[in-house]
């Protein structure tokens, strides 16, 4: 599979209720530059071959932006640069230390299935969303 997406790619747990809600939130606020793919899919597998730092586990959201890979809280902070205002202003916080931000991230990742549930199937995307979702 060709992994040269025309823009940054967010890799997320396709079965996680919180992750699916996060993708829906981002789709509504991105400026048409972000692509989305489940960590369980072909796109993630192809990107892992190119970027071995992408974890095989599902506890981490990943942003692949060109040749750079961001994990956990840093992925969220770096993706904000592609969002509409006021959300893109959070990009200024990217300089905060990851180890501090990731404490909260790891706690939420640990309880996400219990709070937000787990999907057996992905929701059907709208016609507009289909072009942004990769396998």
N, C-alpha and C positions, 0 to 999 in steps of 0.2 A: 504494500500500500504506500502511496506517496504521502509523506507527512509534511509537505510544504503547504500548510494552510496559509491563506492570504492575510492572516492576522493572528493575534494572540489566541491561544487555546486554553480554556479552563477544563481541567480533568476533575471529575467529581464522582462520588459513589452513586451510581445510578439506582440503587435500591433504597437509599436513605431519604426519609421524608424531609429532613432539614436541608439536605443537599438539593433536593428537587425544588424546594421552596426558594432556596438561595439562587438557583439558576433562573427560576421564574422572575425573581426580583431583579437580577442582573439583566435579563432579556428586556425587561420593561424600561431599563435605565441606560443601557449601553448605547453608544452612538453608532452602532452598526459595524463595529470593528472586531468584536469578540466572537469566537467560535467555541462550542461546548461539546464535550465528549465524555462518556462514562469511563471510569477507570477500568471497567470490566470489558471494554470494547476494543475493536481493531485499531482505532486511532491511538489509544493509550499504549497498546502493545508495540505499535510501530514507533511511537515516540520514545518508549523505554529503550528500544534498541539503539536509538540515536543519543539518548540522554539517560545513562544508567543510574543517575541519582534520583530518578522518578521511582518512588517506592512501589512494590508489588502489593502491599497491603492497602486497605481501603480507608484508613484513618486520616488521610491527609488530602486536602484539596491541593491541586497543583496548577500553577500558571506557567505555560511555556510561551515565552515572549521572544521570538527570534531564537537566539542561541542561549538565552538565559532561562533558568528554571527556578521558580519560587515555590516554596512549600508552606503549608499551614497559614498562619496569620500574615506572613509576608506576601503570599499569593493574593489574599484579599486586599491588602494595602496597595500592591502594585497594579491590580486590575482596576482600581478606582480611577486611575488616570484616563481610562477609556469611557467613563460614565459621564452622565450629565451633571450639572451643578444642582445641588450643593454636594452631591456624593463624591465628585472628583476632588474636592478639597481635602478629603482624607488621605490623598496621595502624599501630602506634606508630612504625614506621620510615619512614612516608610523608614525614617532614620531611627525610630525607636528600636531598642534591642529586641531581637526575635525571642530570646529566651524568656523575657518577661511576658510578651504578648502570647507566646505559645503555652504558657501555664494555663491561661483561661481557655485557649483553643483545645488543648488536650483534655481538659475536664469536660467540655461540651462534647467532644468527639467520643468520650467514654460513655456518655449517657444519651446520646442522640437517638438511638433506636428506641429506647424506653420512653422518651418524651415525644418524639415526632414520628415514630413508627418506621416500618420497613415495607417497601413496595415489592410485590412479586413481579410486576411489570412496570415499564415506564409509561407515563401519561402520554397521550397522543398530542403531538405538537400542532399548533395552528399552522396555517399555510405560510404565514410570515416567518414563523420560527424554524420551519423545516430547513431553510437554507443555512441557518446558523448552527444546526445540530449535526455533528459528525458521528459516524458509527463507532 
